[in-house]
Amino acid sequence: MISNVLTSTKTLTGRLAVFFGLMALIVSAFVYVVFITALYLSEDRVGERRILIDRNYAVGLFQSGESGELRIDDLTIAYNDLSYLPKKYLKYIEGKENFIGEVGEDPESRMVYVGEYTHEGRTHPIVLLSEIDRVELSVFELVYATTFVLALLSILIFSFGALLYRLSKRLIEPFNSLSEQLESNKLNLNEEFGVNDDAAVEFRQLTDQLNQYRREINSLVKREQAFARYSSHELRTPLTVARGANKLLLRSETTEFQSRQVERIDEAIVQMSEMVDALLGLVRYERNSDDAPLRLFSQQELETIVSKNSLQADEKEVAITLQVQSEPTIQSTNAIMNMLVGNLLRNAIAATNSGTVTITLSQDSLIIEDQGEGLQEQYNPNGHGLGLLIVDDLCQRFGWGFQLFNRTCGGCIAKITFQTDSTSSKQTSTKT
């Protein structure tokens, strides 16, 4: 039960407060029981000592010649002859040679002493009855005493609770500070974490480890960016050479077959050039994502991408329907969008033997639907081809969502959800 209560509270401070509150209730109940028990036992011990004093006084009087019933004081009566003892108390002393204790119920309860004394060589019984209730605490006094003790205990527990709350907030302050820094600086890998100088050694060690991990991540990211940047620049030279050689081939006399191959080579060079541009644009975005310019992803740009990647659709007689509801504002470059949409469109065309591929562009999403066989299993970013891995990785870098799921009527849907910083209300008509 305690575990369920603790898990229902999310924050560490809240859990400590709930735990301390439960422990305070348990301690209060325990202290109350101990206090009441000790109070009753103390009263009984005091009553027993008092009746023993009265017993010694009564023995002295009986040895002086008194007999029968003897009143010691307003509370205690002594007897050396059991025939004088009230009958209602005889049942408590029958068969007992020595006894001391409280018997009966209020208001007839008495502290009883049973024993013997010797006088002139003869042994005589002695019984004392004391109205101990008259000197014990009344119900009102008992309630008052316990209330006073519980009030003091509550004040003490409240004081310790307030102190614990302040202490717990102070202890977890470095955690909160690190959490805020992680949230605010998650995109700035050059910013190091820090805690107050008076923070515990464990928090400073944790901060040092986080900074070490951040430096390693920053180094890996810089190496990745440098590799992409250098490889992109290095690829430009052979691509330029290949493009120039291809143009020279076009000027010479070639057969129809050779002309088709030259055209295919030229298309491949264009695709590789666009990929290089996409890599360079991605590197520039990651180096300074906050200052990356916003631009409009227009219908014309989408139509250009579709025309570049629809050659297979013409060969398979697959229709492509384009529906533009709105033109979103994004930060990615033309080359990156060509890589993203081109990969998804080529996959959709390849999966569709006949039918229509529908592309829908809205303010917050891009959806490509095909009429193929659909996914054989649930989409796993690590379980599909390189094209989808590239799409998923690019979407993550721009903070976009990427989903791939089956249509209810057959086929597959690829959806990119944009995280746009501004809205555009430009509406255009549907085009087929």
Phi, psi and omega in degrees: 000313179299321179298320179295320179295318182293319181289340178286343177261128189275319187278153179295318178298318178296320179293320177297320180295316179296317180297315179295322178297316178296317179295325178296319177296317180296315180296319180298315178297319179295316179296321179298313180297316180297319181296313180297316180298315180296324180295314180294318179296322179296317178299318180295319181293321178296317178298320180295318179295321180295318182289332175292323176296317178296326179298314180297321178294319180294320178300319178298319179291318179295322178289342178274356177123349177290153179204168179079234180259129184226120178275120180279314177203195183294341185255327194243137174235135180249147179226136169246009176223116186294344179291338178275347184289133177306137186297329183292346179255354181296324183296337182278342185244359181298130178077007182249124177271327178223127181200141172214128181168174182265134182230163177081173180243154178303141001267014184260010181289144181219152168273123187246137172237130177236128180195200181220159172216162183246134178217121180054043175080001180246146181262130181237144175284154175219131180229133177239134174244125182235132177281075187293335181298335182289339179251349177281166180293138175281172179299319179297315180295323178294316178297318180297316181295314180293323177297318179297315180295316180294326177295314177298319179296321179296318178298318180296315181295319179298319179296314179294324178297316178297319178295318179296320180297314179295320180294318180295319177297322179290324181291321183269002178302318176299323176299313180298320179296315179296321179297317178295320179294321177298320182289319185278333185245024184293338179263350180254094184284349179276346181275124180269155178280155179207149175231167180297153180295333181272009178290157181297157182300322181298322179291321178294322177295318177299318179297318178298319179294319178298318178296322178296316178297320181295320178296320179294317178297317179299319179295318179295318180296317180295321178295320178296316179295319180296319179298315179297319182292312183292317180295323179296317179294320181292329180287338182297322183296306178296329177293320178295319178297315180296321179294319179295317179295323180294322178294323177296322178296324180295330181284336181275167179285125181225157175283171180298320180296316180296323179297319179296321180293322178297320178296319178296319178297319180296320178295320179295321178296318178298316179297318179294322178297318178295324178294319177298316178299322179295318179297317179295319178296322179293320178298316179297321180295316183290330179289330180207073185292330182293328182263007179296131185291145174274143178215167182267127173274098192273166176295322180297318179296319179295320178297322178296317179297319180296317181294327180287335188244018184249016181298317180295329178294321178295322181291325182267359183058045175260125181279144177243121180252128182248124179236115180249109179269329180197158180252110185284160175259125185226174179251347183285155181279171178299319183295321179293317179295325177295320178294316181297299185294323180298316178300312182294320181292317179296321177297317181296318180294319180296328182278347184255115177281324176202150181128214187227140170254122184252128178246123181239122179248127177230183183297327186239007181200161172231123185237130176239120182244134175240172180242038179274205182280344181083179179286137177282338179212172180297143184297129176234117183303336182263004186242011181238184187292173182297325181301313179291327176297320178296316179300312181298318181293317179296319179297319178297321182294329179265003180075025179263159175263143179230126180230144177224117184210165183279149172278152179292330182261015180103145183099189186225152178236127172250126186230127173250124179256118182280147170251084186273150179266346178214163183249150177234134183257016183289121182247141177228167183277168179279137182234142178241000000 
